[in-house]
Amino acid sequence: MLMRRLYNSVSLIFLLVTAAAAAVEPPAAEDIAFTNARVLTMSEPGALDGQTVIVRDGRIHAIGPGTELPPGSDDRVIDAGGRTLMPGLAEMHAHVPVPQGPNQPPGYVQDVLMLWVANGVTLARGMLGHPTHLDLRDQLERHEILGPRLITSGPSFSGQSVDDVEAAVRRVAAQAEAGYDFLKIHPGLSREQYDGIVEAADAADIRLAGHVPVDVGLPRALQAGQETIDHLDGYIHVLVRDLHEHEVAARSFFGAALTPHADRDAIAAVAVETRNSGAAVVPTETLFENFLAAVEDMDALRERPENAYLPPALKAAYLARLEDVGALGDSLGDFLALRKEITGALHRAGVPILLGADSPQIMNVPGFATHRELEAMVASGLSPVAALASGTIAPARFYGAEGRYGSIVPGADADLILLREDPLEDIRNTRSIDGVMVRGRWLDRGFLDTELERIRERYAALPEE
């Protein structure tokens, strides 16, 4: 209880600080009928043309052919005109900002939430938790703040945050008591520390997700029941025979230096092992593509249009990090190609692939990076519909919430995106957003443009330092 009171005190300070920032007031829920829509339900293959989707009390009330399902007399009618209506997207590797974080201006938390929503992200899994995120999760659920549904880890377990097994076990118990949704694993843990965390987590009925520490290895993480393997961490290591002969390379940037030693013929067996473990994978490919972009054309990376939604000081810090990537330049292309081969094999083996761009993170602008990640999924061999599933129905199934979100079916929360163009024809069409619905709150293009302009203008007036 002492830990819970401490978390509540920190949360109160956070709320007092952020109250002065301009939070976006969510619009009221309405009874809405989308007519003449091309619907991707994601619960069945393909699209349904000429559909009416009726939203009542923040949920999908009914869906059916327009000839059979007329709007109610009190419904607000939105004529989709043949446009595509699909479920909102999930950002399954999100980094929700913490209060007074480095290089971020006041109100940055609300900005990030708005950027996700403006890009159709209606579910975010926070991968670097903070006590304030517990209250934020509840505020979002109550619609006091506009943003995605939030699922959050606690502060991470790493070689820097954990001193010994006993401290790790106490940390597990404290986070479970505080009410976090899962535990985040970071690099640097010893095998003994990891095993202690697994045992304590099983006792507290809370799951693990995140990285695979080098001293733990992918086979142990899968055997331990780690729910998600993020960044494909540990996969290249397990493809290398006689790994002990490459100790320095094994501790390189996600094992990039191991790429020449990887046995590609072993990928299929590792994919089957992953499927049998029940784990899901969150590749976060855009993060690694940003490193390659820094080597190939730093100017183009620096001038991406979505960078207008990065605080200048944060953008400068990101670019400074990328200046040191030159040492990896010769191997990055092969490293990324191998990663995409692994992702494709995992998908073909039936491993759940979950959409996560690792945003905000190095040059990954919240929301915008999610669409880049969808493109990376397709480049890894997933079809457009499979890529869309990774950010809609697959996360719902992962959390045992199919029918609650991630699909357009009666009874599901009304998290929706209205697109001008068909994403099944070209995955890049997920960017053609005409409106977003967040659990029954309709945000049309005018609303989204106003909020984006507000963020853009404020950041344009900020200094880089």
N, C-alpha and C positions, 0 to 999 in steps of 0.2 A: 504493500500500500504506500510505503514511503516513496518508492520509485514512481508510482502513479501520480502522487501529489507533486513530485518534482516535474514530471512531464506536463502536468496541468499548469504549473507555475510558468514554465517556459512558454507554453502555448498562449497563456494570457498575455505575456510580454509581446509575443509575436502579433497577436491580434491588435494590441494597442498601437504597435508600430505601423502595421499595415492598414489600420483603419483610416489613416490620413491619406493613403494612396487611393487613386481613383479606381475603385472596383467597378466592374461592369455589372449593372443591375439586370438580372435575368428577366426577360419578358414573361408575362403570364401564360400559363398553358391555355390552349384553345381547343375546341372541337373542330377538327379540320378534315376535309375530304379532298384527297388528291385524286383527280380524275384524269382519264386518258393517259395513264402512266405505263411505261415499260418497266416492269418490276423484276429485280433480281432478289428473290426471296432468300437465297443462299441455303434454304432448306431442301431445295430440289434443283436439278440441273437446268441450265438455260434460263431464258427470260420469258416472262408472261406479258404479252402485249394487251393494250386496251383495258387496263385494270383500274379499278377504284380502290383506294386504301383509305379507310376511315380511322381517324385517331380520336379517341375520347379519353379524358382523364389521364393523359400522358402515356397511354398504351395503344397498341394496335387493336382496334375494336373489330374490324372486319376487313377482308380483302376478297375481291371477286371481279368478274367481268363487269364493265360499266353498264352493260345491258341488263344485268341482273342485280346490281347493287347501287341504287340511287343514293345520293347524299341525303342526310337528314335536313329538315327544314331550318334548323339552327346552326348547321355546319358552315364554317367558312370554306368556300370552294377554291382550290388552287388547281387550275387546269395545267397539267404537266405537258400537254401538247405533244405527247409521244416521247418526252424526255425520260431518262433512266432514273428510277428511284431504287436506291440500295440501302442496306444497313450502314450505320456509322462504322468508322474504322477504329481499330485498337492500336495504341502505341504500347507494345508489350515490353519495351525497355526504355522507360522514361526516366528522366532525372528532374524531379520537381525541385525548383530552387528552394534554398534554405534562407531564412532571414539574414539580411546583411551579408550575403555571400560576396566574394571578391568580384570586382569589376561589374557589378550589377546595380542599376539605379533603383530608387524607391518604386514600388509597384511592379517590380519585375515578375513576381509570382503571378499576379493577375494577367500580365502581358502574355506570359507563357501559356497560361490556361486559354486565353483568347486566341492565340495563334494556333493552338491545337484545334480548338473548336472551328475556327474559320477554315481550316483545312479538312474538316470532316471527322476529326478524331473525337470520339465520344466515350472512349475508355482508355485510361492510362494506368499502366502498372509501374509505380514508382520504385526504382531500383537502388536508391540511396536515401533511405528514410531518415526522418528527423521527427522529434516529438511533436512539432507543430503540424505535421502532416496528418496526425490522428484527428485533430479538430478540423483541418481542411477537408479531409475525407467526409466528415459528417456534414459540414457546411455545404459541400457540393451535392451531397445526397438530398439535403433539405432545400436545394435551389436558392440558398442565400447568396451564393457566388456562382457566376456562370462559368462552367467548365466541364470537362469529362468526368464520368464516374471514376473514382480513384481507388486503386488497390495498392497498398503500400507495404514495403519491407520496413524493417527497423534499420538503425545505423548498422553499417556493414561489419562483418567479421573478417579481419585481415591480419597480416603479420604485424601491423602497427597498432591495431585496436585490441588485440588479444595477447596477453603475456604468457599465460599458461593454461592448462586444461581446466583447472578449477575456475579461473576467471571466465573462460569461455562458457562453462556450464551455467555460471551465475548470470551471465549476459543473456543466454537463451531463456532462462526462466523469467528474467525481468522483461524481456521483449514480449514473451507470450502473455505475461500478466498485463502489460500495458495495452495489449489489443492489436498489435501489428498483424498483418495478414500472413507474412512469411518472413524468413530470414535470408539476408543477402550475403553470399560468400564472395570474398575478394581474394586476390593472390596473397601469397606469403605465409599461409597457414601450414604448419607441419602436419604430417599424417596423424600423429597422436592428437593434436588439437582438433583436427577435422573429425576424427572418430568420436571424440568427446562431444562435439557439437551435434553430431548425428544421433548419438544415444540420448542426449538431453532433449533434442527436438522431438524424437519419437515419444519420449515420456510426456512432453508437454503438448503433443499433438499439433505441432506446427512444422511446416515444410521448409525445405531449402531451395535456393535458386541462385544462379549467377555464374561466377567463374569456376574454373577447375585449377586449384593450386598445383604447381609442378610436382611438389612432393606427394601429392595425393594421386593424381593421374585419373584419366577418364574412366578406366574400368572400375575403379573403386567408387567414383562419383555415381556411376550408373548403378552399381550394386547397392549403394547406400540409399538409393531412392531419391537422389537430387532431382527435383521436378523439372527444372529447365537447365539446359546447358547454353549459356549465352555467349555470343561472339564466336561460336564454334571452338571455344577454348578447350584445349587438350586433344583435339582431333588430329592435328598434324603430328603431335608427339606420338600418338599411338600407332601411326603409320610407319614410324621409323624403327627398323630393326637395330638392335644393339644401341639403344638410346643412351646408355651410359657412356658411350664413346663420344657423345656430342653434348656434353654437359653445358658448355658455354652457349651453344646454339639453342639448346632447350630452354634457356632463360632469356632468349631474345624476344622481341616484340611479338607476342602471341605465337612464338615458335616460327616466325617468318624465315629465320636463317636455316631451319630444318628442311625447307621446301625441297632442295636438291636431293635429300636423302629419303624422301617419302616414297613408300611403296604404294603406288596407285592401285595395284591389284588387290590390296587389302581393304580398300574403301567399302566394298559391298558387304564384307563380313562385319565391319564395324557398324555399318548402317543397320544390319539385322540385329546386332547386339543392342543397339540403341532402341530399336523398336520393341524388342523383347523386354527391355527395362521399364518401359512405360514413360520414359522421359520425353519431353518436347524440346525443340531447339529454336533459339532466337538468333539468327545469324548476324544481325546488325551490320550488313555488308557496306552500307553507305559510309560508315565511319572509316573503314579501310580504303574505300574508294577515294575518300577525301585526301588520304595520305598519298595515294598514287597521283591524284590530280595536282597535288602540291609539287610533285616531281616533274610531271609532264607539262603543266601550264599553270604556274602559280598566279599569273595575272588573271586568267579566266576564273580561277577559284576565288580570287580576291574580289572580282567584279560580278559575282552572281547576283541577279536581281533581288533574291530573297534576303541577301545580306543587309538590306535596309531595315530588317526586323531584328538585327543583332545590336545590342548596345555597343557603341564604338569601343569602349575599353575592353569589353569581352571579345569583340572581333579581333582587336589588336593582340590580346593574349593568345587567342587561338592561332593566329598567324605566326606569332613568335614560337609557339610549340612546333609548328610545321617546318620552321626553318632548320630544325635539327634532323629532318627526315632523310637528308641526302645519303647518309650511310646505308639506308635500306633501299635506295633507289634502284640498284641493279637487280634486286630480287623481288621487288614489290609486284611487278606484273605477273610473274610466275606464281607468286604467293596468292594473289587474288584469283587467278585462274584455277588453282588447286582448291581454294575455298568454294568457288562456285561448283566445281565438280563434286565436292563433298555434299554441298547442300542439295544438288540435284539427286544424288544417290540416296540421301536420307529421305527425300520426298518419295522417290520411287519405291523405297522399302516400306513406306507407310508410317514413317515417323512424323508426328505433328510438327509442322513448321509454323512458327508464330511471328507475326509482323512486328518488328521493333527496330527503330532507326537509331536508338541511343541519342535521343534529343532531350534538352539541348546539350550538345557536346561539341567537340572540335568541328566547327563549320557546319554542324547539323542544326539548321534553324528549325525550331519546333513546328511540326505540321508539314512544312515544305519537305523536310527530310523523309517523312513518311511516304510521300509519293515517289521520291527517289528510291526508297527501299522496295517499293512495289516493282519498279523497273528492274532493280537488281534481282528480285525473285524470278522474274520472267527470263532475265539473262542467265539465270542458274538452271533453267530448264523447266520451271513451272509454267503451266498454261495461265493465261490471264484469270480464268475463273479460279484456279488453284491459288494464285497469288491473292485474289480478293478473299478467298476463304481463310487465308492465313491471318487476315485482319478482321474477320467478322465471325463466322460460325466456329472456326477452330478455337479461338480463345474462349468462346462460350462453352464449348465442349470440354476444354481443358479445365474450366472451373465448375463443371457440372451445372452450368446455367443455360443450357440450350433451351430455347423457348422463352427465356427471360430477356436476352439481348443477343445481338449478332445475327439475327434473321428477321424477316418480315412475315410474321405469323400472328394470328389472333392471340392476344394476351401478352405479347412481348412488349417491353418498353419501346416507345416510339423514338428511337435513335436512328435518324435517317439522313441521307444525302440525296439531293436532287441534282443530277448531272445533265449538262447540255448534250454531251456526246457519250457514246457507248463504250465503256471500258473493256468489254469483251472483244471489241474490234482492235483496240489499242489501249494498253494499260495506262498510257500517259493521259488518257481521257478522264482519269479520276481527278485531275486538276480542274476540270471544267465545271466547277461548282456554282450552281445557281441559288442554293440555299441549304441550310443544315437545320435539322431538328434535334434538340437535346431533351430527351424524355418529355416530349410534347411541347417544348418551347420552340417556336418557329423563328429562325433567323434568316431573313431574306438577304439577297445580294446587297441591297442598299445598306442594311444594318452591318453586314460583314465588312463592306468597303469603308464605312464610317469608322469602325473600330480599328481596322488595319491602318487607315490614314492617321488616326490619332497616335498609334504607336510609332509609325514611321516618322511623323513630324517631330514627336518628342525626342526620338533618338537622334534625328538629324541635328538637333540643337545641343547635343551633349558633346563634351570633349572626349578625346581618346584616353585621357589619363585623369 
